[in-house]
Amino acid sequence: MESSTGHQRVDYHLLKVQAEMINQIAQVTRGTLVLNELLPTIANQLHQILQVSGCLMFPTHHPPAMATHQVSFPITQSVESTGEPCLIEVFRHLFQSYHSWLAQGKPLIIPESQGKLPPELKELTYPCDLRTIMMVPLLHGQSCLGSITLYQCDHEREWTVQEIAFIRGIADHFAIALTHQELEQLYQKQSQELKQKESALKVSEARNRALLEAIPDVIFRVNRDGFYLDWKAAIENPVLFLTNNCIGKHLHNCLPTEVAGLIWEHVEIALESDEIQVIESPIRQDGKLRYFEARIVKSGLDEVAVIVQDITERIEARLTLAQVNDALEVRVQQRTAALRKANQALKGEIIERQKAEEQLRQSEERFRNVVEISSNWMWEMDENAVYTYASPKVWDLLGYEPSEVVGKTPFDLMSQEEAKRVMEILASFTVLKHPFSNLENTRIHKNRQLVVLETSGVPIFDRIGKFCGYRGVDRDITKRKETEVEIINALAKEKQLGELKSRFITMTSHEFRTPLTTIYSSAELLEHYGTKWSEYKINNHLHRIQNMVQHMTRLLNDILLIGQVESGKIELKLTPIDLESFCTDLIYQIQLNDRNYHTIKFTYSLEKFENKLGSNHGRNNAASSFSSARPYMDEKLLRQILENLLSNALKYSPKGSTVEIKLTCSANQAIFKISDQGIGIPEEDQGLLFETFYRGTNVGTITGTGLGLAIVKKCLDIYQGQIDLESEVTVGTTFTVTLPIYYVLSN
């Protein structure tokens, strides 16, 4: 009876301790205790209650987290330092060797049951004098999660059924706590990953939404049947008459018939071909004809996104340039043919289809499609104007990969002058943190070409309202600016031709009216009084008629000469010439026409050819050859040059003054210097003096056509010569003409 009572007391004590320990393990499951912190406590309690040499508790997935408690072994001090690692290695090998046994829920007892210590492990445990081992598996479901190992040194021990049941109860609850902890850790990990993904998705959606807001275009979505799903516009009065009332309505209910049919036709093409469709069409809005460009891209199984851009300025510039180049009619025919084709297609395409609606794609994919099909470059920059994001479109605009742009500022892609100008403009916006739009600026392409961009941006603020930078978009307007320059140049040329025409009409009306009046009056006098006049008086009037006819003939010849030069019909024709004799004869003829009102002084000098030769080139022989050389020049062009310069010098000089002409010939050129003592040429007129029909502002009543110096300049261009001018008002003018000379050496 006493023995039975003692066993009952032991069983009651073990059950009570087991309940306390299970309650502690349950607190791990409820989250009030940490399992790793509880392991040493459980190991210590098992050691004290069962009076064993030591206790090890470890899960299989993380052996370094073992909880151990053991007594000092009765061994020498030199072996004691390595005792614990040896035991851990023994129990690890035992667990691996008997894993299939333990996985069945059976405890491993050595030396009882089937447990036998292998010989190689006996050598490891010999210094520890290990006698008895009990390894109870941590079993949950079909998984063996670890073990609770009790061992006895110095003597063997027998385990009672109550002790084994006690340990197995602790092991079962410990396995449950361990499984719960693993599930909790997995849940926490997955929750954290989900939060990170949700946060990244929100950031991505915010960025894409901000980029979408920065796009200065109209964007809307329609399904295959032509019904509006939603729309967005960055301007107050968007093209295509879009309002919130359009959602759910058909294209034909909101747009003009031609435009709706054209868009609907390309919606079907985009859905069937998976290719971006680009269309252009005019539309009348607020009484004004405007043009738009629509880019249609498939954004769902049966829906498309349509980006509409107002291209009225581009089309108007294109049409204006076409008018300047007399090509407007071709463009109108092309547009008419396109509209006729669209109208024909509309006749068979306009039908009402049943309204259907499908869930939208995820926002990130939709916004990414919008960014990719946009013809603009999207970007983000921080508060220091450093790019933090660049869309792939930057490659098309500037030739850079997005990674090459990130980290740079817009001013790194500009010249110094342009960067300074743009900084000054942006300063007024960045200080106040205001948005800006349509800022024209010139960037430098990676291939060093200049690209004109139109930049728009909106400020970025964080949750607490702190300024973080700008998001925006750049649009390439290089072609538009080139078109504007071409138009300006064409208008300037047209204005120049108009001024030239006006000067020509003024000149001809004056220069022809005077001689014609003289001819008419002399002829009328001869008709009425020819029979009464003396022969001398009759001849005098006849000479006047002849002189006026010669004057008009020279004027017409000058105009014809200008036309021949500009059309390239006059070429350089070289013939042998005696320059000194040529100049003497020309001066004599001009002196006669001038009636000796002025004195013309001519001087001629010839530089010695041998002075131009080096000793290493056979100086004596070369000098002899050039001394007998014959100069070749174009006599006709030379006469035009000298005759016009001398005539002007006489015309604008007072009677009795002297006009001087100096000729200097060298081995390869002839230099003519013509000086007068006339009225001079004002400085502001000297730059325009060689233009056709232009005359100085100080000529007064002196007659002239404004063709003389223009003829001189054009003849010099053919001759590849040069002319220099020195003049002072009321003092005189000097023209210096330099012409090349060609020689044919005599045998």
Steps between C-alpha positions, in 0.01 A plus 500: 500500500780740588674423167181564309444825683855608419450438130178699511679789662770488231238485224309790656817704534603433139152584375499824699845602369400392150191722519710796614755450222226450238341825622835676448526356148139608433599859583740482204206409280300792639794733440575596862834313505778454242586140420876551486490662844290212643731219378767540774225511766338175378839326473591608855165380638531157331850462638390574856176301497642181344840531669702431183850603407381726223223599259517625137208650307538603137288540184631339182474812286729706721738280709711798629195608707535195728411539869730292719537429868749250635716427804876487511637165403740312727784519249833668491523871446670461159205314354224697673544802266402288200229295669195702393589526130563123495154429643329734254674320212393160642135603532502653151622172349246305705213719379606458136560124533165430674293764326260244347450342844437836666268610216265219607459671838713240682755612760860384453634343824857381534589238605136381493254476206682488164748766587861404488788740512715447187869422566622824345276700737617303799848636442362855508298442819764303683647804677147597615420150634155512335284203620131572425324704229131571435411700185132596467394642157325834455228368274221703342288351227734306271806713575778438751602847612778412745547320829529520879807297607570392862823321592661348809869469574688274746222240527217348300144600563163350427217730388157446642184506293389813687828677418478407133136617487602818684774580243278411203227736625752782528641412152153497336414847630845628424458376138167686481665820628788456257259453207300802612816708516603395151155584366504832683844585357383400152188713545706799619740460208219476246320794662815711483557405136136582422532840671817571303329408175195711588725795587696461176174475307368821662825684418486372143134598465570847642790549259307379200198710598719810538669431166160458341388833647809666353414385146342806328282278281149354510480129589187285490412131478234338286400138453467306176140614462599867511373588851696738728643339818677804651704805395756752628608840368773735627336807343171674579347485151621176344456417138238236412232653731567261792294540822414277794167432332683313221578200724288208385397669176592409143757692293227612261306657789791726601702565184431613144407212275818510288732513801313230694501267199870556434592423862267199519651355182853515643383364839406178324833495311699554822316217679548257211864584414639592848672794329485870587272693263572869432240719331468870429173682439355854505213597727305824534468619858383843624476616140867424432649217300744302714704190428572207727719191495367183665724209603296183559656208693348178623468516882274200568333202342228715343606857581753759383662814641484807274747788550382815323739788436407840358725545197330810361821705516698226326241459224465876450878535472506211254222653291665843504829354380312309232346827380845663480626206293191492276414151624175568685286346228673161531446498877132592462449217250663251736283617788185490282581144389553391861167654607320344202642161594393547862147602392471195277611276784246664732206396278559132577643535851245712693293256709397489862646215703391367838665677795757284680741572781809313616723543800793737438853382493712565805584869517875457481488312169251747351708805595816331373335446161401866490858610576649262243275608212526870578717698261628701796780441753381468863738587784536570871760718672579579864507839670851559357379446140678161479316239292382204710290335229494507118264308272645301206381773256813702591690271259288618205529868598863536614673167425561416869400191695286584807785386726731755335261786575423409863738691724538791259318832485324648195772765487768229447335435162507868391758753388619747763301788353181293472542361853536852641187616315287205610620529861383859515156404365456201733612695806169688514310167506724296731514768770118504525472121432263573208442280194629613162405406144609538136850622590704490178866403548780357289680180604812338353441153352756231574615535138556876569197614299266760647148392599226751593272373778181632657508428875213486750518401866306487827649517852524190723417515872523224761229415755598784732509755217878513456615592147680203340556613141307492171334246274453592138515431131716614207367520144720525189405815302817518289313450171243760598771757577681417174173554316456838669854602399434393140182706495679805643782464244250462218313811613826693531602394149156597370532838669847545351369416152215746553742777595719414200195510275399837645848644446507363144161655418606833652830500313362397163207740520740788569788401272275422202259789543770771475661383171160418350380848585810646336453284188131587479557876538784507242299295253198729544712812450656354186156415369365856538808713447740281301434694180572835668814408700856507389687179430707549818194521722339197335818294547515609865153355568584186306813455714285537813271222378798279416660561843177414682459183294860404583433572868191274501694232311778507762238474776338197337842343440585543868173334606557216252856458626375467859254230390766312299739498795237377745392223260864388454512571126822705516827311527859615529662529154874578505672670207845663468497867598729798530375647827670838461359559149157366605478746790623792288235439231223453758593825679505686167142385415371588846674840482319577173160403646576718801568800266821563695312624806748302715864403483584129500855422611636154413821344640634155425772304683635150442672306776811311389426130473844397613428650843230236548731205426724307739861414424428127523257512202735612227466876548665615179314258271160569662549876480576470135185293438264740683645804331364366171170371649167617355223581759152350442184662642126523422482832314120523508471455877797729561336774291174469697687530831721799410238685294241490782750603768641789289150614394388513864816686601434767234124517567532565876805737477478877446596644161867583472606234755748221429424126491809283539544140383812305598585160349760276664583163342689223671580141403150371583258792542399846381398768751282792387461791741238761396478814715273805471435826684122461499215503752615179676286213630340507849614220728146366547466456118830322440371152602209518250681677218545191278131394511293534183320838457642633829631859506662704775282723714705811414478488116239776493384583147787320325344250261588131515359148488673327791629233260861605449658368820271193496638417151856557627445258790344227286779528241758472779325188630534339156860616479571385860631847569478728803386859559572724800344835586629806685279807512437818696202726445589830312863379469492221244496128435763242405416158352779237488441211260728194501479259203702185426723498188579192294808468276594299197880470472646556153732237357 
